[in-house]
Amino acid sequence: DPGEHESFMHKEILEQPASAGRVLRGRLNGRFATGHLGGLNMDARELRAIRRVKILGCGSAYYVGEMGATLIEELARIPADAEAASEFRYRNPIIEPDTLYVAVSQSGETIDTLLAVQEVRRKGGYVIGLVNVVGSAIAREADGGIYLHAGPEVAVASTKALTNMFLGFAMLALQLGRVRDLSIADGRRLIAGLESLPGKIEEVLATEERLVAVAERLAAAESLFFVGRVRGFPVAREGAQKFKEISYRHAEAYQTSELKHGPLALISPDVPTIAIVPLDELVERNVAALHEIAARGGPLVVVTHEEVDLQGLEAERIVVPRAERELDPILLTIPLQLLAYHAAKQLGHDIDKPRNLAKSVTVE
Ligand code: BG6
């Protein structure tokens, strides 16, 4: 029973400022401007020996893994990528000794992720877990890890656990960066950015009423696109995932840059696009692509920063506060949780237990 809240998902969305604070606590080292993740069971020499990072997870944990890969490449300059854990073991994956494997899972019990961990370990690889549930199967099987401290998450659609996965990756990337070439100034900048996130998440949540109206309009569409680029693309993937899981509308994520290579043919007044447009090096190209959508009559919702000039674009504008640019994805994700939530509510669905889905899939 979610108490005074209308659902667990809503309760868990609103808990994020507090739960985000918990994953950071005691894990930032101001003096050396680095992360302090004791549970990795790796010393500085071992961290420096890592040549590649492979992230494994399912569903939302896979998409946040893509955000994590970008953080690691940006801050530590180590090649990193995320893969669906459900596919991994079927590719006879090549396990390398200088690769760090990262299994991401709220429940710690998802069978596909657990079997991926076992495949890595059987072949002699080193795996850490980013896991919420203490003592869960993945936490027990991994060589080390970062507990997420999000608290119990009941709604099938992950919100507060996902946010803490992102923060876990940010601290890991910071620590990997600081044993390499990330400067102390950048380390300090990121620590300040991380510490400011709970307050900024609170600011996004305060805009909920405005998002209700936007969500109710989106709920009327049978099909939607979520688009973004580079840091914004996994945000779009996660936004589409949330929307389809609980609203049962067809929501498809695309790289904004790929629209012209296919899906632009589908744009019409009946197909809204939710675009992720942070103030970054791609902003002008992003805005130009959105004008292509508007020219074909496609309704637009743009999740963006105050400073972004949309060049007269006709669009519903949702503004989030800026963090450090590497940390922006998580603040861009929060309004998408609320859009999915309020669309599903408008449609009268069982939000906490969407049809055909389980909170954790523990059988193959
Ligand atoms: C799914 C849920 O099947 O499992 C998703 O429907 C979730 O919402 C995914 O993201 C992964 O779960 P976990 O517990 O491994 O993070």
Boltz pocket constraint, residues with backbone or C-beta under 6 A from the ligand:
constraints:
  - pocket:
      binder: B
      contacts: [[A, 58], [A, 59], [A, 60], [A, 61], [A, 104], [A, 105], [A, 106], [A, 107], [A, 108], [A, 109], [A, 110], [A, 113], [A, 156], [A, 157], [A, 158], [A, 357], [A, 358], [A, 359], [A, 360], [A, 361]]
      max_distance: 6.0
